[in-house]
Amino acid sequence: MPQTIQWGNTRCQLSFEYSGQTPLRLSSITVDDETVCIPYEVNMVEILAAGRGSGHLLSSSRLIQTSLGEGLRFVSSSRTTSDDGTEQLCITLANDPDGVEAKLSLTLPQHTTVCRCEVTVTNLGQQPLVLESVVPFATSFGHRQADAKAETDQEHASPAFDSWNIMKGSAEWLGEGRWSVIPIREACPYLNSAMANRDPEGAYMVTSDGTFSTGTSMPVGIVYSDEAHIAWAFQIEHNGAWRWEVGENLADGYIAASGPTWIDHGWGKTVQHGESFTSVPVSFTCGHTVRDVIGELTRYRRVTHLWHGDLDKPKVVFNDYMNTLNGDPTTDKLLPLIKAASTTGADVFCIDCGWYDDTGFWWPSVGEWQPSTTRFPNGLSEVTDAIRDAGMVPGLWLEPESIGMYSPVADKLPDEAFFLHDGMREVEQQRYMLDLRHPAARAHVDSTVDRLIEQFGIGYFKFDFNVRPGPGTTANAHSAGDGLLEHNRAYADWIDDLRARHPDLLLESCSSGAMRSDFVQSSRFDLLSTSDQQDYQLYPVIAAAAPMMMLPEQCGNWAYPEHDMDVEQFAFALANTMLGRYYLSGYVNRFSDWQNALVRESIGAYREHILPHLTQSVPFWPLGLPRWTDQHIALGMQDNDVCFVTVWARNSDTDQIRLPMPQLAGKHVAVELLFPAEQSTDCTWSWNWNADEYTLDLHIPQHMLSARVFALRYTQQ
């Protein structure tokens, strides 16, 4: 007879089932009094280890159905509530014949429906346990409790399964934020595996490897069915390699997620008797719609952010790089920019890359982080003092994990302080990568940051990262993947220590644009760069999709208007940043009077209208997540009684756009144009709120670039 564990908070309750013959599984999830039943047995915890292998009848490349996972049995459970109302549950499982203990730790913050889970595996046996993957979260799709029955017909493809879709994010340098919806039958073809009377062997697998956690795909996924009224969302909370998969079993579909694996990333960890390993965490939630679960992920990210910095009142940042100095800062170039940036209302002025370089080729000289004497003949302090005197916080670009081959530091640090491949330093684009597990590497980055803060009063760092040195380091590691994982964790620990020592310091995460937009980064930084894309016409897709991975107030979407733009192009470039962290670049010292006025108008509208709501808002997409070539793009933010919507038109073939907003059904809606003001531009947009169909209907100019930012304020009718 199965036993049940029920646990949760006021909004979300989870039920788990187990027995003496079966492992632990998630059997139901109730969110805001709506229950999804999960009758099919998918083990919550899976462990693949050398010599144990899969428990599948034949070969399988899946994360699930491992022999160790199949043998785990319930031992005990305990629950606690922290002072902030966070609920915690620990379930101890054991596979006695193999001497393996697995402690599943679940965390559910107050007022959220997102559960975080991780597994600590301990070797109680006498033989070494060589781990190859550890899965802290797996579940089948399930069905609404209100449904008459779960689909169980195994003689043909289930119509319920056919209705599911996978939402996946893809990225590359300059091409971030490309989300797509994949019908599940395209990802998991109908194989009629019931005739063979066993589950399929494959699955739809999504991975990322090496040091760029979001360099190709996103560690966030959504699986949903409009027919079933169910949406699952999950995120792998890791700044390195990971894998998630969606597949089909005879009775239902399933989801599984993990950190690095042996088969995908060359990760392996040998755990001796009495030793333990803790998995990469995975968080998940369930709701009715995609919009529901994205909103819950946003709330969870806000509640669990580790260092709040200025998130409650985000500062406006000016950075000198994009389409401006492009890594060639000097005193003569910076001082006019500083003066002009201060008049726009910027709070931070960040000096980007190149400030340390005397050679004119800043890329391979990184590492010593001493200011250039040729770029700043009177010292860097002349520039940082000017920034402070102009009422702004001085900021610097830094790439702390990289040491250029031509940097003096390259010969001062021991080989063991760098990523190594069988004793040889890994080289990527004339750079070495520091291994922050090593005390010499840690001491170097600590002393660098502390010195720059003390010497120049730096209050803001843009931490960049541009190195991809393969699967990891073999130095002092059980595998290259193990070395990378432990470095990833050491990096997060270093950031935590840095913030504890300098609590007022503001930190931006930039990784070759947005190649590390994972939750380890976003939970520790004040803002994240969302791309290195230099074409303002392409940026709307990136800006619109950025809140899928981070908080709206963290989305560092570049606005880089240029002096030769016309008014619509200029406003379009500024609109790219307005529903995120206001992040400005460009030759503001060369702008005309009307251009400077438009920048000030944009920042004024941002501060007065958007900021008071942005830090409590959740994103939505009236036209759906955009495709790369879409002519019409819309991003919305909703907070209590107001929605903000940015609409971009890119050379539209039509003069009409209709934005569905069903969440405003039954409300009295007043629409206000926030930016640009009608008198500021040459083209006319007109709009109407359609109360019968809950749509914002727009009349727009055709065959040109144009964008507008609206506020929709609403009350109950």
N, C-alpha and C positions, 0 to 999 in steps of 0.2 A: 504494500500500500504506500503510495508516494506521500512524503512529508512536505510541508509547506513552510516557507519563511516569508512573512509579509513585513515590509519596511518602507518608509518614505517620509515625506513632509506634508504640509497642508495642501500642496498642489499636485504632487506626484507620488504614487505608491507603486512599488515593485513587488511582484510575487515570484518566488523561486521554488522549484520542486526538485526533490531528490529521493532516492530510496537506497536500500542496501544493494540493489542490483544495477542502479543507474546513476550517472553523474549528475551534478547540479546543472540546471538550466533555468533560463528566464521563462516563466510560464504566463505572465501577464504584466501589462503596464497600464496604469490608470492616470490620466492627465486631466485635471480639472473635471473630474467625475465621468470622463469618457474612457472606457476600458477597451484595450486591444488584447484579445486572448491569443496565446502562442502555444498551440497544442503540439506542434511538431518538436521532437526532441533534438535540439542542437545544443551541444555542450557549451556552457558559458566560457569555460577555460579550456584551452588546448595547449599541449606542450609537445613539441617535436624534438627528439634527441637521437643522437647517433646510437645505433644498436637497438633502438626501440621501433622507430619508423612509424609508418601509417597503420592505422587499424582497419583501413579499407580493404575490401576483398581483393582488389588488384591494385596496380600502381595508381597513385594520385598525386597531383601537384597542389592540392588544396591546403589551406591552413587548418581545416577542420578534420575530424575523424582520425585523430592521432591515437596510437595505442596507449600512450601515457594518459591522454585526456580521457579516453574511454574508461580507464581504470581508476580514475579519481573518485573517491567516496567521501561523503560528508562526515566531518569529525565534530565540529562545534561552530558556534557563532556568537558574536558579541556586538553590542551596539552602544554608541555614545552620542551625545549632543554637545557640540562646542559652545562657547560663550556667545558666539555670533549667530547661533541657531542652526549651524550646519549639522546635518545628520550624517553619521558615519556607521558603516556596517562592515564587520570583518568576518568572513566565512573561511574556516580552515577545512581544507580537503586533503586527502592523502591517498596515495597509491602504494599500499603496503608491500606488495610483492617486489616493487621496484625501489622502495625506499625513498619515495618522493613526496614531499609535502608542498602544498600550494595554498598560500593565504591570499584570498581575493579581498581587496580593500575597496569599498564603494563609498563615495562621498556625494552628498546631495545638498548644495547650499540652500539656505532659506529662501523661499519665494521663487525658486527656479524649478524647472522640470528637467534639467540636464544632469545626468549622473556621470560621475568620473570613476573609472575603475582601473586598477592595476593589480598585478599578481607578483607576489614574492615566492620564488621557488627555492626550496631548501633540500639539499641532498642529505637524507638520513641513512643512506646506504653506505656500504664500504667501498664500492667501486666508483670511480669518477663518473659524473653525469655531464655529458657533452651536449649542451643545449644548441638547437638549431633554429627554433622559433618559439616564442611565448605569446599566446593570444589571450588578452584579458577580457575581450568582448566578442561574443558571437551570438547570433539569434536568428530564428526564422522570422518571416515577415508577419505572420499572424493574420487575424481578421477581427473586425469590430464585434464586440459582445452582442450587439443588437442583431447581427446577422443570424440567419436561421441555423446555419451550420458551416463548419470549415469545409473547403473543397477537398475531398479525399479520393476522388475517382482517379485511379492509377492507370486506367486503360487508354487514356488519351491525354493530350496536353490540357492542363487546367486553364479554363478561361480567366480565372482570377489571376493566375500567374502571368498570363499574357497581357494583362492590363497594367503591369508595373513598368516603371521607367527608372533609369539611372541618370542622375545629374552629376556630371564630372567637370572639373576645371582643368584646363591645359594652359601652359605658359612656356615662354622662352624669352630670352633677352629681347626687350623692346616689344614683346607680344604677350604681355600678361593679361589675365582676366578673361580668357576665352572659355566660357562655360557652354556646355552643350548638353542636350537631353537625348539619351540613347534608349529607344524602346528595348525592353529587356530581351525580346526575342532576337534582336540584332546582336546583343551581347552574349546571350545564352540560347543557341538555336535548339529547336525542338528535335530531340534525338530518339524519342520513343524508348527511353531507357527502361520503361516498365516491362517491356518484352524480355529484357535481360534480367529483370527483377533485382536491379541494384541501382544506386545513385550514379549520376555521371561522374567522370573523373576530373573534368575541367571546371573552370569558373572564369568570370570576367575579372581580371586582375589589374590593379593600378598600383604602380610603384614609383618611388623616387630614390635615387642613390647618391652616394657621395655627400659632399658638404652643402649642396644646394637643395634644401628640403622642399622647395617649391619651384625648382628650376625647370621641371617638365610637366608635373601634375600636382594637384592639390591634395594634402592630407585631410581634406574635408570632402565628404560625399553625402548625397541625398538619394534615397530610394523611395519612390512614392507611387501610389495608385489612386487616381481620381475616382475610379469605380469602387474601390474598397474604402475610400475616405481615410487613408492612412499615409503618413509620410514619416520616414525615419531619417534623422540626420546624425552624423557622427564626425568627430575630428580626432586625429591622432596627434597627441601633444608632444611633438618631438622636433628638434632642430637638425635632424640628420636623416638617415635612411628609414624608410617605412614601406608598408604594404597594406592595402585593403582589397577585399574581393567581394563579389556578389555572385551567387551561383544558384543552381536548382537542385533540389532533392526530389524524391518521388512524391512527397506530400506537399512541399512548399518551397519557396525560395529562402535564401539565407544571406546574412551579412557577417563578415569576420574582418577584424583589423588587428594589426600588430606593428611593432617596431621593425628593426632589421631582421632578416632571415638569412640562413645559410644559402639557400638556393638562389635568392635574388641579389644578395649583397655581400656574400662571403663572410657573414657574421656567424661566429660560433663562440660559445663561452663554456669553459670547463669548470664545473663546480665540484670541488672536492667534498669529502665527508664533513658535514657540519657547516659548510659554506652556503651562501644564498645569493640569488640574483633577483633584482626587481625589474619587471618589464617596463617598457614605455607605456605611459597612461593613454587611455582612450576615453573620450566622453561621448555620450549619446543622448538623444531625446526622441520623442515620438509625438506626433500631432495629427491634425486633420489634413493640413495642406503644407506645401512647401513654404508659403509665407509664414505659417505658424512656427515651423521648426527653425527657420532662419532667425525669426524674432527671439525665440528662446535661446539660441546660441549666442545672439548678441547680448541678451541680458546676463547670461552666464559669464561671458567674457568680461563684462563690466563688473560684476560682483567679485570675480576671482582674480582681477588684475592685482598683481603683487605690489606694485609701486605706483601710487596714483600721480605723483608729480604734479603736472598742471592739467590733468585730464578734466577736472571739474570746471576749469576756465581756460581752455586751450589758447596758447599764445600764437600770434601771427608770426610766421617765419619768413625771412628773406634769405635766400641762398644765392651766391654769386656765380654758380656754375652754369646752369642749363641755358644754352643759347646765349651766354653772356661771356664770362671770362674763360670758361671751358678749361679750367686747370692751369690758368696762367695769371694768378693774382700778383699784383705789385702794390706798393704804397700809392703810386700815382693813379692807378686804375681803381683802387678801392675807395679812397677818400671821397671822390665825387659820388660814388654809388652809396656810400654810407649816409652822406648828407641827404641825398634824394630819397633813400629808403625810409629814413626817419620821418619825412614829411608825409609818407603814405599811411603811416600808422603801424608799421611793423614793430614787433616787440623784440625780435631776435634777429641778429645779423650773423650769418654763418659764412666763414671763409672756407671755401671748399678746397679740393686737392691742389697740390703744387706749392703750398706755402713753405715747405721745408726744402725745396729743391733748388740747387745752384746750377744744375747742368742744362736745364731746359727740357729735360726728359724725365718727368716726375715718376713714371711708372716703376722702374726697377730700383729706385733710390729710397723707397719707403723703409722705415724701420728705426732710424735714430731719432726722428721727430724733433730736430733742432731747426729753428726758423732760418730761412735763407737770409744771407747777408747781402746778396745782390738784389733780391726782390724788395727787401726792406732795409735800406741803407741806414736808417735811423732806428732800426729794431722793430720787431713785430708789435711791441708795446705801443708804438705810435698809432698803429691802426686799432688795436683793441681798446686803447684809451679813447680814441675818437668814437668808437662804437658806444662805449659807456656814456661818454659826454653827450651823445645824441639821444640818450634815453633808451638804448637797446642793450640786450644781453649779448656779450661776445660769444661766438661759437666757432668751433674748428672742426674740420673734417679729419678723420683718423681711421686708419685701417689696422687695428691693433693686432690682428692675428697673422699679418703678413710681414715678411722681412725680404726686401729686395736683394738680389744677388750682389748688387754693387753698394749695398749699405754697409757702413763700418760695423754695424751690429752683427752682420752675418758671420764674421770671423770671431766675434767675442763670445758668442753663446755656444755651448757644446752641441754636438750633433743630436744628443738625446732630447734637446729642447725643441726639435723640429719633427715633423712627420717623416718617417723613414720607411723605406721598403728594403727589408733585409739589410739594414745598416746604412743604406745610401739615402741621402736627403732627397725627398720628392721635390721636383722642380716643375712649376707651372707658370708659363709666361714670365720667365726670369724672376720668379719669386719662390721663396720657401714659405712653408706654413708652420707657425708655432704650434706646439702641442702643450696646451694649457694644463695638462696633468703634471708637467715638469716644473719644479720650483723655480728654476732659472727663467723659464718663459713667463711664469706668473709674476715673478719679481720685476721683470722688464716692463710688462704692461702696467703694473701697479705704479712703478716709479715714473713712467712716462706720463700717465694721466695726472698723478698727484703733482708733478712738476709743472705741467701746463696750467693746471688750476691755480697753483700758488704763484707762479711767475707772471701769468697774464690775466688772471681773474676770469678764466673761461667758465661759463655757466651752462654751456650747451655743447655737446659733442654729436657729430654725425659719424657713427661707426659704420664704415663700409666694409665690404668683403667681396673679393673678386677671384678667389682661387678654387680650383676643382682638382685636387691632387689624388684622383682615383678613389678607391673604395675605403681608404683609411690609412692607418699606420700599423706596422707590425712590431714596433718597439714596445716592449713591456706589455704585450697583449697576446691573447689567445688566438686572435685572428685579426686581419686588417679591419674588419667590421667592428670587432670588439674595441680596438684602439680608437676608432672614430666615435663610437657610442660614448666611451668614457671621456674623450675630449669634449664632445657635445655637452655632456653633463658638467664637466669642469668649466666650460665657458659660461654656462648658466650660473654656476656657483660664483664665478668671478664677477658677473654682472650684479648679482645679489650683494656681494661684498662691497663692490664699488658704490652701489646705491646706499648701502648702510653707512658707509664712511662719508658720503657726500649726498645727504638727503635732498638738497636743493638743486642738484645737478639735473638738467634736462638731457634726455638721450633720444636720439633718432637711430633707428635701425635701417641701414641701407645695405643691400647685398647685391651689387651689380644691378641696381634697380630694386627688384623685389624677389630675388631668388631665395630668400629665407623669410617668407611671410607666414611662418607657422606660429602656433600659440605659445611656444617657449619664448620666441622673440616678442610677440605682441603683448604677452602678459607682463613683460619686464620693461618695455620701452614706452616713452610718451607718444611717439608717432613713428610711422614706418613710411619710407619712400615706396611708392607704388609702381615706379618704372623709371628707366632711363630714356624712354621714348621722347624724341626731340620734335616730333611733328604734332603740333597742337590739334590737327584735324583727326589724328588717330587716337588721341588721348581720351575722348569721351567713353569709349568702351572700357578702358582700363579704370577710369574714375568711377564709372557706374558699377563695375563688378567688384571693386576693392572691398566694400563692406561684407562680402561673403567671407573674407578671411580675417577681418579685424574690426575694431570698433569704428563707427563713423568718425569720431573725433580724433582718430589716429591716422586717417587716410591722408597721407602726404601727397596729394595729387598736384603736380606741377601746374602753375599758371605762369607762362612766360610770353606775355604779349610783346610785340616788337614795334618799333617806331614807324615802320613802313606799312603797317596794317591799316585797313580802313576800319570804320567804327564797328561794323558787325563782326569782323574778324577779331578785333581787339576784345570786344565783349565776349565772344565765343571762347577765346583763350582764358579769360578771367572766370567764366562760368565753370570751367573744368574743376576748379578747386573749391567751390563755394559750399558744397554739401559734405565737406570733409575738414581736415586740418588746413587752414589757409596757408598756402605754401607758394611763395612768390619768387620769381626771378625775372631777369630782363634788364636792359639798360634804362633804368628809371630816370637816370640823369640826362637821357637824350629824348625823353618823351615830350611831346607838345603839351600845351596847357590843357587841351581837351582830353588828351590821353591820361595825364596825371589826375585830372578831375574824375575820370572814369574809374581809375584804380581806387581813389579815395571813396568814391561812391560804392564800389563793390565791397571794400573792407567795412565801410560804414553799415551797409545792409547786413553783412555777415555778423558784425558785432551786435547790432541793435536787435535784429529779428531772429537770426538763425541760431547763434551761440546759446541763448538762454534755453533752447530746446534740444539742441544737437546732442548734448551729453546725456539725455534721457531717451533719445529717439531710437527707433528700430527701422531698418531699411525696408523698402518694398520697390517693386519694379512694375509700373503700370503696363508696360509693353513686354514684360518678361525680361530675363537677362539677355543683354544684347549679343548679337553676332558681330564679328569683326567688321563686316561691310554694311551693316544696317544703316539706312538713311536716317531713321528716326530712333532716338535713344532717350530713355527717361529713367531717372533715379529719384525715388521719393524717400523722405524721412518723416516718420509719424511720432508725435508725442502728445498724448492726452487730447487736447482740442485743436490741434493744428497739424497740418501736413505741409512740408516743403517739397517742391518738385522742380528739378532741373530738366529741361527739355532741350535736346540738341537736334537740329535739322541739318543734315549734311547733303547739300545739293539735291534736295527733295524733288521727286517727280510729281508730287501732288501738293496742293495747297491746304490739305486737311489732315489733322492728326486727332484721333480719338483715344483718350487715356481712361481705361476702365479703373474705377476705384470702388469696388463693391463694399469695402469696409466703411464707406460713408453713406450707405443706404439708410434712409429714414432720417437724415440729418439736414439741417439748414446750413448751406455752405456759402461762404463769401470768398471770392477769389481776388487776390491782390498781386499785382506785378511788383516783385521786389527788385529785380535787376535784369537788364538796365532799365532805367526810367524811360518812359515813352519819349520825353523831350531830349534824351541823350543819344538817340539813334535815328537813322534815316528810314528804316523799314518799320512797317506796322505789323504787329501781331494782334489778333483779336481773339477773344475767348468767351466761353459760355459754360456754365455749370448745368448739365442736363440732369435734373432731379429725378426724372422718371427712370433713366437708365444708369444713373450713378457714374457719369462720365464727364471728364473735362474735355470739351470740344474746342480745338484750336484751329484758327485760320492763320497760315504761315506763308512767308515768302518762298518761292520756288527757286531751284537752281542756284543756291548760294549757301554759304555757311552762316548759320544764325542760331542763337541760343537764348533762352529766357529762364529766369528763376521765379517761381510763383510760391505764394503762401496761400493755403486753403484753410481758413478758420471756420470751425463748424460748431453748431450747437444742436441739441435734440429739437426736433420739430414739435 
